[in-house]
Amino acid sequence: MTAAGELLIGVLVLTGASLSALGAFGLVRLPDVYLRSHAATKSATLGVLLVLAGAFLYFWLYLEHASAKLILGIVFVFMTAPVAGHLNGRAAHRTGVSLWEKSVRDDLKQTVKPGREGMNGPQGESSGD
């Protein structure tokens, strides 16, 4: 079991680190905020989850200690990172950040209007309703 456990932990940690590095590369190379947010959310979240899972297995198999802190960390990252990525993209869309010129479709175009449009006049002045 020792060799199999070491191999499993090594694969989890290396895969997680590789996915996190791929997400960092995507943040640098992708053209707009929406694609960058996607890269950061998907690959970095999965990368962190795999590294934490590897750490949990190490503690569980070799130190015979099931770490509740690691379990809570895995659950917290799994629940909050995708929501944060979604909200960042939605906030960017609401404030009028343009899509990449080669983007094919905009799913929120009809349902979400940019943030201040229609609420106030130019430069934040009241429209005098």
TIMAR-486441 format. One record per residue: residue in one letter; residue number from 1; x, y, z of N, C-alpha, C in turn; chain. Coordinates in steps of 0.2 Angstrom, whole numbers, plus 5000, padded with zeros to 4 digits. Example, Ala and Ser with C-alpha at 12.3 -4.5 7.8 and 13.67 -1.06 7.14 Angstrom:
BEGIN
[a, 1, [5066, 4972, 5039], [5062, 4978, 5039], [5066, 4984, 5039], A]
[s, 2, [5064, 4989, 5035], [5068, 4995, 5036], [5064, 5000, 5039], A]
END
This chain:
BEGIN
[m, 1, [5004, 4994, 5000], [5000, 5000, 5000], [5004, 5006, 5000], A]
[t, 2, [5010, 5006, 5003], [5015, 5012, 5003], [5016, 5014, 4996], A]
[a, 3, [5018, 5010, 4992], [5020, 5012, 4985], [5014, 5015, 4981], A]
[a, 4, [5008, 5012, 4982], [5002, 5014, 4978], [5000, 5020, 4981], A]
[g, 5, [5000, 5021, 4988], [4998, 5028, 4991], [5003, 5033, 4989], A]
[e, 6, [5009, 5032, 4989], [5014, 5037, 4986], [5013, 5039, 4979], A]
[l, 7, [5012, 5034, 4975], [5010, 5036, 4968], [5004, 5040, 4967], A]
[l, 8, [4999, 5038, 4971], [4992, 5041, 4970], [4993, 5049, 4973], A]
[i, 9, [4996, 5050, 4978], [4997, 5056, 4981], [5002, 5060, 4976], A]
[g, 10, [5007, 5057, 4974], [5011, 5061, 4969], [5007, 5063, 4963], A]
[v, 11, [5003, 5059, 4960], [4999, 5060, 4954], [4994, 5066, 4955], A]
[l, 12, [4991, 5065, 4961], [4986, 5071, 4963], [4990, 5078, 4964], A]
[v, 13, [4995, 5078, 4967], [4999, 5084, 4968], [5002, 5087, 4962], A]
[l, 14, [5005, 5083, 4958], [5008, 5085, 4952], [5002, 5087, 4947], A]
[t, 15, [4997, 5084, 4946], [4991, 5086, 4942], [4988, 5092, 4944], A]
[g, 16, [4987, 5093, 4950], [4985, 5099, 4953], [4989, 5105, 4952], A]
[a, 17, [4996, 5104, 4953], [5000, 5109, 4952], [5001, 5111, 4944], A]
[s, 18, [5000, 5106, 4940], [5000, 5107, 4933], [4994, 5111, 4931], A]
[l, 19, [4988, 5109, 4933], [4982, 5113, 4931], [4983, 5120, 4934], A]
[s, 20, [4985, 5121, 4940], [4986, 5128, 4942], [4991, 5132, 4938], A]
[a, 21, [4996, 5129, 4936], [5001, 5133, 4932], [4997, 5134, 4925], A]
[l, 22, [4993, 5130, 4922], [4990, 5131, 4916], [4985, 5136, 4917], A]
[g, 23, [4982, 5137, 4923], [4977, 5142, 4924], [4981, 5149, 4924], A]
[a, 24, [4987, 5149, 4927], [4991, 5155, 4927], [4993, 5157, 4920], A]
[f, 25, [4995, 5152, 4916], [4996, 5154, 4909], [4991, 5157, 4906], A]
[g, 26, [4985, 5154, 4907], [4978, 5157, 4904], [4977, 5164, 4906], A]
[l, 27, [4978, 5165, 4912], [4977, 5172, 4914], [4982, 5177, 4910], A]
[v, 28, [4987, 5175, 4908], [4992, 5180, 4905], [4990, 5180, 4897], A]
[r, 29, [4989, 5174, 4894], [4988, 5174, 4887], [4981, 5175, 4884], A]
[l, 30, [4976, 5174, 4888], [4969, 5175, 4885], [4967, 5182, 4884], A]
[p, 31, [4963, 5184, 4879], [4962, 5191, 4877], [4958, 5195, 4881], A]
[d, 32, [4952, 5192, 4884], [4948, 5197, 4888], [4946, 5194, 4895], A]
[v, 33, [4943, 5198, 4899], [4942, 5197, 4906], [4937, 5191, 4906], A]
[y, 34, [4933, 5189, 4902], [4928, 5183, 4902], [4932, 5177, 4902], A]
[l, 35, [4937, 5177, 4897], [4941, 5171, 4896], [4946, 5170, 4901], A]
[r, 36, [4948, 5175, 4904], [4953, 5175, 4909], [4950, 5172, 4915], A]
[s, 37, [4944, 5175, 4917], [4940, 5172, 4922], [4938, 5165, 4922], A]
[h, 38, [4937, 5163, 4916], [4936, 5156, 4915], [4942, 5151, 4916], A]
[a, 39, [4948, 5154, 4914], [4954, 5150, 4915], [4955, 5150, 4923], A]
[a, 40, [4955, 5155, 4926], [4956, 5156, 4933], [4952, 5151, 4937], A]
[t, 41, [4945, 5152, 4935], [4940, 5148, 4939], [4941, 5140, 4938], A]
[k, 42, [4941, 5138, 4932], [4941, 5131, 4931], [4947, 5127, 4933], A]
[s, 43, [4952, 5129, 4930], [4959, 5126, 4931], [4962, 5127, 4938], A]
[a, 44, [4961, 5133, 4940], [4964, 5134, 4947], [4960, 5131, 4952], A]
[t, 45, [4954, 5131, 4952], [4950, 5127, 4957], [4951, 5120, 4957], A]
[l, 46, [4951, 5117, 4951], [4952, 5110, 4951], [4960, 5108, 4953], A]
[g, 47, [4964, 5113, 4951], [4971, 5112, 4954], [4972, 5112, 4961], A]
[v, 48, [4969, 5117, 4964], [4969, 5117, 4971], [4966, 5111, 4975], A]
[l, 49, [4960, 5109, 4972], [4956, 5104, 4975], [4961, 5097, 4974], A]
[l, 50, [4964, 5096, 4969], [4968, 5090, 4968], [4974, 5091, 4973], A]
[v, 51, [4977, 5096, 4974], [4983, 5097, 4979], [4980, 5096, 4986], A]
[l, 52, [4975, 5099, 4988], [4972, 5098, 4994], [4970, 5090, 4995], A]
[a, 53, [4967, 5087, 4990], [4966, 5080, 4991], [4972, 5076, 4992], A]
[g, 54, [4977, 5078, 4988], [4984, 5074, 4989], [4986, 5075, 4997], A]
[a, 55, [4986, 5081, 4999], [4988, 5082, 5006], [4984, 5078, 5011], A]
[f, 56, [4977, 5078, 5010], [4972, 5074, 5014], [4974, 5067, 5014], A]
[l, 57, [4975, 5064, 5008], [4977, 5057, 5008], [4984, 5056, 5011], A]
[y, 58, [4989, 5060, 5011], [4995, 5060, 5014], [4994, 5059, 5022], A]
[f, 59, [4990, 5064, 5024], [4989, 5064, 5032], [4985, 5057, 5034], A]
[w, 60, [4980, 5055, 5030], [4976, 5050, 5031], [4980, 5043, 5031], A]
[l, 61, [4984, 5042, 5025], [4987, 5036, 5024], [4993, 5035, 5028], A]
[y, 62, [4997, 5040, 5029], [5004, 5040, 5032], [5004, 5042, 5039], A]
[l, 63, [5000, 5047, 5041], [5001, 5049, 5048], [4994, 5047, 5052], A]
[e, 64, [4990, 5043, 5049], [4984, 5041, 5052], [4980, 5046, 5055], A]
[h, 65, [4979, 5052, 5052], [4975, 5057, 5054], [4971, 5060, 5049], A]
[a, 66, [4964, 5060, 5050], [4960, 5063, 5045], [4959, 5070, 5047], A]
[s, 67, [4961, 5075, 5043], [4961, 5082, 5044], [4955, 5085, 5042], A]
[a, 68, [4951, 5087, 5047], [4945, 5091, 5046], [4946, 5098, 5043], A]
[k, 69, [4952, 5101, 5044], [4953, 5107, 5041], [4954, 5106, 5033], A]
[l, 70, [4957, 5101, 5031], [4958, 5100, 5024], [4951, 5098, 5021], A]
[i, 71, [4947, 5094, 5024], [4941, 5093, 5021], [4937, 5100, 5021], A]
[l, 72, [4937, 5104, 5026], [4933, 5110, 5025], [4936, 5115, 5020], A]
[g, 73, [4943, 5114, 5019], [4946, 5118, 5014], [4944, 5116, 5007], A]
[i, 74, [4943, 5109, 5006], [4941, 5107, 5000], [4934, 5109, 4998], A]
[v, 75, [4930, 5108, 5003], [4923, 5110, 5002], [4922, 5118, 5001], A]
[f, 76, [4926, 5122, 5005], [4925, 5129, 5004], [4927, 5131, 4997], A]
[v, 77, [4933, 5129, 4995], [4936, 5130, 4988], [4931, 5128, 4983], A]
[f, 78, [4928, 5122, 4983], [4924, 5119, 4978], [4917, 5123, 4978], A]
[m, 79, [4915, 5126, 4983], [4909, 5130, 4983], [4909, 5137, 4981], A]
[t, 80, [4915, 5140, 4984], [4916, 5147, 4983], [4919, 5150, 4976], A]
[a, 81, [4924, 5146, 4974], [4928, 5148, 4968], [4924, 5149, 4962], A]
[p, 82, [4920, 5144, 4960], [4915, 5145, 4954], [4910, 5150, 4955], A]
[v, 83, [4908, 5151, 4961], [4903, 5157, 4962], [4906, 5164, 4961], A]
[a, 84, [4912, 5164, 4964], [4916, 5170, 4963], [4918, 5172, 4956], A]
[g, 85, [4920, 5167, 4952], [4921, 5168, 4945], [4915, 5170, 4941], A]
[h, 86, [4910, 5167, 4943], [4903, 5169, 4939], [4902, 5176, 4941], A]
[l, 87, [4902, 5178, 4947], [4900, 5185, 4949], [4905, 5190, 4946], A]
[n, 88, [4911, 5188, 4946], [4916, 5193, 4943], [4914, 5194, 4935], A]
[g, 89, [4913, 5189, 4932], [4911, 5189, 4925], [4904, 5193, 4924], A]
[r, 90, [4900, 5192, 4928], [4893, 5196, 4928], [4894, 5203, 4929], A]
[a, 91, [4898, 5204, 4934], [4900, 5211, 4936], [4903, 5215, 4930], A]
[a, 92, [4908, 5211, 4927], [4911, 5214, 4921], [4906, 5216, 4915], A]
[h, 93, [4902, 5211, 4914], [4897, 5212, 4909], [4892, 5218, 4911], A]
[r, 94, [4890, 5218, 4917], [4885, 5224, 4919], [4889, 5231, 4919], A]
[t, 95, [4895, 5231, 4920], [4899, 5237, 4919], [4901, 5239, 4912], A]
[g, 96, [4899, 5235, 4907], [4900, 5236, 4900], [4907, 5234, 4898], A]
[v, 97, [4911, 5230, 4901], [4917, 5227, 4898], [4916, 5224, 4892], A]
[s, 98, [4919, 5226, 4886], [4917, 5223, 4880], [4920, 5215, 4879], A]
[l, 99, [4917, 5212, 4875], [4919, 5205, 4873], [4925, 5205, 4869], A]
[w, 100, [4929, 5200, 4868], [4934, 5199, 4863], [4931, 5200, 4856], A]
[e, 101, [4934, 5203, 4851], [4931, 5204, 4845], [4929, 5197, 4841], A]
[k, 102, [4932, 5192, 4843], [4931, 5185, 4840], [4926, 5181, 4844], A]
[s, 103, [4923, 5184, 4849], [4918, 5180, 4853], [4912, 5179, 4848], A]
[v, 104, [4909, 5173, 4849], [4904, 5171, 4844], [4897, 5173, 4847], A]
[r, 105, [4896, 5173, 4853], [4889, 5174, 4856], [4889, 5178, 4863], A]
[d, 106, [4884, 5181, 4865], [4884, 5185, 4871], [4877, 5182, 4874], A]
[d, 107, [4877, 5178, 4879], [4871, 5175, 4881], [4867, 5180, 4886], A]
[l, 108, [4871, 5185, 4889], [4868, 5190, 4893], [4866, 5196, 4890], A]
[k, 109, [4867, 5197, 4883], [4865, 5203, 4880], [4858, 5205, 4881], A]
[q, 110, [4853, 5201, 4880], [4846, 5202, 4881], [4844, 5203, 4888], A]
[t, 111, [4847, 5199, 4892], [4844, 5199, 4899], [4847, 5204, 4904], A]
[v, 112, [4853, 5206, 4903], [4857, 5210, 4908], [4859, 5217, 4904], A]
[k, 113, [4857, 5222, 4907], [4859, 5229, 4904], [4865, 5231, 4908], A]
[p, 114, [4869, 5235, 4904], [4875, 5238, 4908], [4873, 5242, 4914], A]
[g, 115, [4877, 5242, 4919], [4876, 5244, 4926], [4872, 5251, 4927], A]
[r, 116, [4874, 5256, 4924], [4871, 5263, 4925], [4867, 5265, 4920], A]
[e, 117, [4866, 5262, 4915], [4862, 5264, 4909], [4854, 5264, 4911], A]
[g, 118, [4851, 5270, 4910], [4844, 5271, 4912], [4843, 5273, 4919], A]
[m, 119, [4848, 5273, 4923], [4847, 5275, 4930], [4848, 5282, 4931], A]
[n, 120, [4853, 5284, 4928], [4855, 5291, 4929], [4857, 5294, 4922], A]
[g, 121, [4857, 5301, 4921], [4859, 5304, 4915], [4867, 5304, 4914], A]
[p, 122, [4870, 5308, 4910], [4877, 5308, 4909], [4881, 5310, 4915], A]
[q, 123, [4886, 5307, 4916], [4891, 5308, 4922], [4887, 5307, 4928], A]
[g, 124, [4883, 5303, 4929], [4880, 5302, 4935], [4875, 5307, 4938], A]
[e, 125, [4873, 5312, 4933], [4868, 5317, 4935], [4861, 5313, 4935], A]
[s, 126, [4857, 5316, 4939], [4850, 5314, 4939], [4846, 5316, 4933], A]
[s, 127, [4842, 5312, 4930], [4839, 5313, 4923], [4833, 5318, 4924], A]
[g, 128, [4831, 5320, 4930], [4826, 5325, 4931], [4819, 5322, 4930], A]
[d, 129, [4818, 5316, 4932], [4811, 5313, 4931], [4806, 5316, 4935], A]
END
